[in-house]
Amino acid sequence: MVGSSPLQAVLVAPGVKDTKVLAFERRDALKDKDAASGLLRAVLAANPAQRTAFYAFDLARVVDLYWAWRRALAGVRPCYAVKCNPDPAMLGALAALGAGFDCASRTEIEAVLALGVRPRDIVYANPCKPEPHLEYAAEVGVNLATYDSEEEVAKVKRCHPNCELLLRLKGPDGGDARVDLGTKYGAHADEVVPLLRAAQRAGVTVAGVSFHVGSGANNLAVYRGAIEAARAAFDAAAALGMPPMRVLDIGGGFVSGPTFDEAAAVINDALAQHFGDLPCVEVIGEPGRYFAETAFTLAARVIGKRTRGEVREYWIDDGLYGSLNCIIMDHYVPTPRPLAAPRPGEKTHTSTVFGPTCDSLDTVVTGYQLPEMSVGDWLVFDNMGAYTTGAGSNFNGFATSDIKIYVVYSS
Ligand SMILES: *Cc1c(COP(=O)(O)O)cnc(C)c1O
């Protein structure tokens, strides 16, 4: 870490230092019903010309979450999954704190290297990589990547022979995750030995094992099963006479809050049980949602209104083709509220909120209770950091990248 405090280190980090960071005192937020609204109001007060949807990104939240991770999972280095939210201030702050990175494409690797991160702090964690991206990884010295097919071994041998591999295992079933990844990725139990053999025959080093139990896993016992399966793969490699494996990558799936502490307890216990006799194994994780989800709050502006009897219909300037794509892609359940403080005795109306594009699918909530709002009012969406801006489109000329992200630091 650079600098004398986490705050300083983060404020001078590449990706952050050229951004205006608005300092915000949390006790000011106490005047508001909730801290997130307080942050948004502070941003608007400092930027009165802001008339379109915007984000407040609280760097302090990332710092807090980083230290919470280090406390709960002291032996596991977090390698932030860039796809979750590639905001440069996010990447720069995490790099300054000491995190590594999980990149899945050339562009993600470039973004992280541009911030001064060393290639060896990057894991190229996409089990199926386009050849030009793999050749780029070879060029810049990103030498650790995941695989779960024999074809990938042949490709790595061809395009990046010095690359070491992590065998991606399918996570156990029953994780009850928000987004299951096991339908697409991960070796099944009976594929482990053939995949190890394929690498052995090709002369490609298998440095270890990775898995991902699914994003937003609710049944935390899956971490235990996955760590047990990872140990079995370590033992299978040893039985084949392969060089000892040295990396265990426990993937992502974490949600901040009490669930995270429970997951950490399960993981620590399973690591002690299954890897206690291998103290030299480096354990890393690939959290995305954990760091990003709660650090970003969205304010969308009411740009239109229709009254139909008792029912109110509103149009806002972000929607399902923009950063609220998370409603479809990430099963985000929107519970927007007005930024304006509630007036005493205020009535609510059954309301529909539409996004700005001309597609009727672009509907954010229906049958939702909201107080009477006017054009120019703001709606607040909490926990909008994970799988939001990164997957938005330019559909109908509404560019997700136009949604400004204000970086704040609450203390
Ligand atoms: C998406 C992804 C992650 C991040 O997952 P979260 O659930 O956001 O923590 C980590 N690793 C890989 C390989 C992924 O595809």
The ligand as an SDF file (V2000), in Angstrom:
LIG
                    3D

 15 15  0  0  0  0  0  0  0  0999 V2000
  -18.1590  -13.1750  -12.5740 C   0  0  0  0  0  0  0  0  0  0  0  0
  -16.9850  -13.8870  -12.0300 C   0  0  0  0  0  0  0  0  0  0  0  0
  -16.4630  -13.5430  -10.7800 C   0  0  0  0  0  0  0  0  0  0  0  0
  -17.1190  -12.5400   -9.8540 C   0  0  0  0  0  0  0  0  0  0  0  0
  -18.2410  -13.0930   -9.2740 O   0  0  0  0  0  0  0  0  0  0  0  0
  -19.0290  -12.3330   -8.1080 P   0  0  0  0  0  0  0  0  0  0  0  0
  -20.1810  -13.2240   -7.8710 O   0  0  0  0  0  0  0  0  0  0  0  0
  -19.4010  -11.0000   -8.6000 O   0  0  0  0  0  0  0  0  0  0  0  0
  -18.1370  -12.2800   -6.9220 O   0  0  0  0  0  0  0  0  0  0  0  0
  -15.3260  -14.1910  -10.3560 C   0  0  0  0  0  0  0  0  0  0  0  0
  -14.7080  -15.1180  -11.1170 N   0  0  0  0  0  0  0  0  0  0  0  0
  -15.1860  -15.4690  -12.3310 C   0  0  0  0  0  0  0  0  0  0  0  0
  -14.4460  -16.4800  -13.1140 C   0  0  0  0  0  0  0  0  0  0  0  0
  -16.3410  -14.8820  -12.8220 C   0  0  0  0  0  0  0  0  0  0  0  0
  -16.8080  -15.2520  -14.0220 O   0  0  0  0  0  0  0  0  0  0  0  0
  1  2  1  0
  2  3  1  0
  2 14  2  0
  3  4  1  0
  3 10  2  0
  4  5  1  0
  5  6  1  0
  6  7  2  0
  6  8  1  0
  6  9  1  0
 10 11  1  0
 11 12  2  0
 12 13  1  0
 12 14  1  0
 14 15  1  0
M  END
$$$$
